[in-house]
Amino acid sequence: MRIALAQIVSTPSPAENLELVAAETARAAEAGARVVVFPEATMCCFGVRLPAEPLDGAWATGVRKVAAEHGVTVVAGMFTPDPDGRVRNTLLATGGGVEAHYDKIHLFDAFGFAESDTVAPGAAPITVEVDGVTVGLATCYDVRFPGLFQKLGDLGAQVVLMPASWGAGPGKRAQWDLLVRARALDSTCVVAACDQADPTTVGRAAGRAPTGIGASLVASPFGEIVAQLDAQPDLLVQDLDLAVVERARAAIPVLANRRF
């Protein structure tokens, strides 16, 4: 499976961000990618009042049109309304025979930021099937919770796609690398983590909100970094070796051996 991680800097404008999705999806499809992954908060960056649109609204419909035009599956972060007045931090997965969404389960109430003030949590792990491969979905702060990734492995996932908008700060880059690699080991899955690029690389302030540090990466089920980007906007196109998942599960069957 060839995937692309589109490491962008999203803006407060959903319309501008949809143009980014269209441009980067075209680049990825031209490079032969079957799945194009965008960061968390692709629809609108954190640090502003978050807009919300339903899954049949204009923004999601625009993403569907882009995916259909290029014959690929697009995974992108957006915000959908919750009945309690907050929003849901939602991943839309669409195109290539896929139509699904995942609402972020673990909300980023850490490092002085309270995502739950404005965002309602999801409850259910989600997998989709792309070209016969079971793919799990996770979002950013989820990476600190091994149980979700192991559950996705139990559900048959060989690959976990994880959009993110990682917060900057002391030690955060080291934690990012460590956690993505650890979750690949925990689940014996390939984990492909697509972060927002560092906004300071394009002349914007990072602010207090988690707005990304770049460093999107693909980690093997043996915990190795297969490929990784720097801090600036970029596109990572990578062929995933799914045979390594079978080798890892035979060599270190942690899903089968765990007791808790």
N, C-alpha and C positions, 0 to 999 in steps of 0.2 A: 504494500500500500504506500503510495506516495502522498505525503501531506505537505501543507505549507502553513507556517506560522507567520501571520501578518502582524508584526510588531509596530503598531501605530501610536500616535498621540491623538486621542480623541479630544474634541472641543466641546463647548457647551451647546453647540448647534447640532441637533439630530440630522438636519438636511446636509450639512457639511460632512458629517460623519458617514452618512449613506454614500456620498460621493467617494469617500475614502474606501469604503467597502467595495464599491464597484470597480475602482481603479486597481486595488490590490488583488481582488478576485480575478480580474482579467489577467494580471501578471502571473498569478499562481496557476491559472488554467493553461496559459501559454507554456508554462514550464512542466505541464503534465500532471499537476496535483489533482487528486480525486477528492480531497478534503481540504478546505481552507479554514483555518482557525483564527479568529480575531480575539482581542482581549475582553475581559470583563469591562463593563461600562463603555462599550464601543458606541452605543447610542448617544451617550452623554457622559462627559467626564465627571468624576467626583469633585466636590468642592463648591458646587452650585446647587440650587434647588433642582432636585431630580424630577424630570418629566416622566410620565407614565402613559403608555399606550397599550391597548389590548393586543393580543396576538394576531388579530385580524385587522389591526390598524394600519396606518399609512407606512410607518417605518418598517414593520415586519413584512408587510406586503412588498415593499421595495427590495428588501433583502431576498425574499423569495424570487422576485423577478430576476435579480442578478444571478442567483444560483441557477435558475432555470436557463438563463441565457447562455451560461458557460457549461452547463451539464455537470455541476459539481455539488458536493455537500458543503454548505457554509455553516459554521458555528460562530455565533457572535453574541456578546453580552448586551442586554437591553433592560428596561424597567417596565414592569406591567403593574396595573393597579391591584391593590388588595382591598377587600371589603372594609377593613378597619380604618381606611384612610391613608395607610402607609403604602409603599410600593413593594413589589417583589423584585429581587435581583435575579433576573431570568436569563438563561442561555437559550437562544433560539437555535435549533438545528434543523436545517431545511435544504431541500434539493437532493438530487441523486436518489430519489426513492425514499428519502427520510423526511418526516415531519413530526417533530417532537420538541419538548421544552423541559428544562430543568430549573427549578427554583432553588437558589442557594440555601443550603440547610444551616451551615454554621456562619453566623453573622459576626463581623469584625468588631467586637466590643473589647478592644485591647489597645495598648499603647496610647491611651487617652482619647481614642476615637470610639464613638458609639454608633455603629451602623444600625443597631436595632431601634434607635430613635425614629428613624425614617423608613426602615426596611423591615418587612415581615418575613419570617423564615419559611422555607419550604420544609417538606417532611419526607419525601420519597426519593430514594436513589433511582437513577434513570440510565438505561442503556439503549443504544440504537444499533442497527445493523447497516454497515456500509460495505458493499461489495462482498457480502458473506462474512465480514469480520464484525464481531461484537465489540462495541466501543462504549465505554463509560464516560460520563460527564461529571465534572467537579468544577468548583470555582474558588480560586484564591485562598481565603482563610480555611477552607475545607482541607487544605494540604497539611494542617496541623493535627488532623484527626485520622489516625491509621484505620480505624474501624470502617469508615466510609469506603476507602479504597479496597479493603479486604472484602467488603460486601459486594462491591462492583466485580471483583474477581470471582466471588461465589456465583454471581449472576452470569458469568461466562465471559466477562470482558477480557480481551487480550491487550487492548489499548485504552488508556484513559486520557482524554483531552481536558486540559485545565486552563481556561482563560483566567487572567488575573489582572489586578491593578494594585501591585504590591507597594506598600508604604516604604518610603525611604527612612534612613536613620542608622545609628551605630549598630553594626553587626547584622543589619537586615539582609544584605547581599549574601553573606555567608549562610544565614539561615535559609534563604531561598534555595540556594544550591543544595544544601544538606537535606532539606525537607523533600524537595522533589525527588532526589535520588533515593531517600529513605522510603517514600511511598511506593516507588517502583519496586524496591526490594520487598516491602510488606505484602504487596499484592501480586508479585511476579508478573507485572504488566509493563509494557512500554508506557511511560508517562510523557506526554508532550504538553509543556506548559508555555502558554503564550501570554506574555506580560505587556502592559502598556510600556512604550518607550519612555525614557526619562524626559519629562517635558523641558528640562533645562537645556537639553541638546538642541531644541528648536526655538530657544529664546523665551520660553514661558517659565513662570515661577512654579515650583512644586507645591507650595502652600502647606497647610496642615493636613489636608486630606491625602489619602493613599492614591497617588496619581501615577505610580509606576517607576521602575528603575531599569527597565529593559531586561537583558540577560535571559530572554526566552530560550528554552532548551528542550532537548529530547533526551530522556534517561532510559537506559535499558533495564530489563528486569534483574540484571546483576548489579544495578546501581551505578553503572558507568555513564558518564556524559558522552553521548554520541555526537551531538552538535550543539552549538550555543552561539547566540548573537551578543553583540556589545550593547551599549546603552541607547544608541540612537535608533530612529526608525529604520526598519529593514525587513526583508522577507527571507525566511529560512525555508528552503524546500528540501525535504528529506525522505528518502525511501526507508520505510520501516521493515526491519527483518523480523517477521512474526514467528519464524522458526525458532528464534532465540527464546521466545516465551515458553515453548514446549521443553526446550533444553533446561531452562531455569526451573520449571516446575518439576522436572524429573530430578534435577540435582539438589534443589532446596525446596521441598514441598511444604512450605510454611502454611499454605491454606489448608492442606490436609492434616498437618501435624498439630496445629494450634489447639489449645485446650480451653481457651476463654474467648 
